[in-house]
Amino acid sequence: MKDTERHTMAQEHTKQHVRTASTTEAKRGNLRTDNANGQGKRKRNSSVELLRFFFMAGILLIHIYGFGISPYPYHIFELGRSPETCIHLALNCLGQVGVTGFVFISGYYGIRINRRKIMLLVLTTIFYAVIIELTLNTHMTLKTGLSLLHAFDLLWFMSCYIMLCLVSPVIEAGVKSIGRHAFRNVVIGIIIYVYGAHLLGFYNDHNFLLLLSVYLIARYTSLYPPTFLIRHTKAVIAAGLFFTAAVPVIFSMCGTSCSPIMGLVATNNNIALLALSAGCIIEAERHSTHIPVVNYFSSSILSIYLITSNSLVCQPLMQYLYPTLLKGYGFALVIACCLFCLLIDKVRIFIFDIVALTAQRLCGRFNSNSK
């Protein structure tokens, strides 16, 4: 009798534990979803903001290797054959995580968006395009000037990221309605198509489909964290690093042809980039910090892309920085370049604030005179 009672009590305790765990998971998912819709305010985690900074620096790094040498990627693959220069091949491939990681963070926490933020994103893109064009282009034409009115279309990432921001509320509504199992099936289908079929077709996607796929996978990872990822985060990061950076170096040293290896590894469709991004974000959450100066500059991180990816800046800057990378001190210059862009963006914010304040005062005077 006593054994039966103990067994019954143990069953009840187990059921209660499962119910509590399920409730906690549901609350966590609802909290992140609410934050994504602007119903909560998430305190900035400086570890995550630093991660975003280094993801953006990775984008700059692959642009240096891509535009600083010719022909790409054959020359950079040749550097992998020597132990003295193989680090450059590894860093070039590792820099591919920049786009995936940056969007993965957006998907993991959800994009909190409104009309003001969208307009600010568009105006900031146009602002940098106009300033750079007026400063560096000595043969500006009417066609070039008109193209600056939709400058975000000249930068594939900004165009796709703005579109992602616009559809994010629809995504959140869909995530709430379909449930975990249906969402999982959607994610599996995305992985098979984008990171399976496209990878085997040697695609290197630079489009909205890529950003949408990363965003959805990140949302699922946030709301329903895979047990293996949580328990073995460091192992996932190590595997991601190995298949992203070490594998091409190994094949290069073995004398393998460049095309198939770089087509399967140095591409945005490399699934190892997802594993690396997810693992890094989980670790950043576990080691949460609050550094005011990091959080202050974190809102300007996109300026690194807007400035350095402009065609008038990109080619000469990358050709200047590439030889410095080979000499070793170029990595410090890359970080310095990123920090300089952050400082420039604070000037842009100051200008925007002055314009907004002036417009507000003019509107106030106009309304007063109307009355």
Secondary structure, DSSP 4 states (H G I P E B T S, - for coil): -HHHHHHHHHHHHHHHHHHHHHHHHHHHHHHHHHHHTTSS-PPP-HHHHHHHHHHHHHHHHHHHHHHSSSSTTHHHHHHTTSTTTHHHHHHHHHTTHHHHHHHHHHHHH-----HHHHHHHHHHHHHHHHHHHHHH-TT--HHHHHHGGGGGGGSHHHHHHHHHHHHHHHHHHHHHHHHHHHHHHHHHHHHHIIIIIHHHTT----SHHHHHHHHHHHHHHHHS--HHHHHTHHHHHHHHHIIIIIHHHHHHHTT--HHHHHHHHSSTT-THHHHHHHHHHHHHHHT----HHHHHHHTTTHHHHHHHTSHHHHHHHHHHHHHHHHHSTHHHHHHHHHHHHHHHHHHHHHHHHHHHHHHHHHHHHHHHHH-
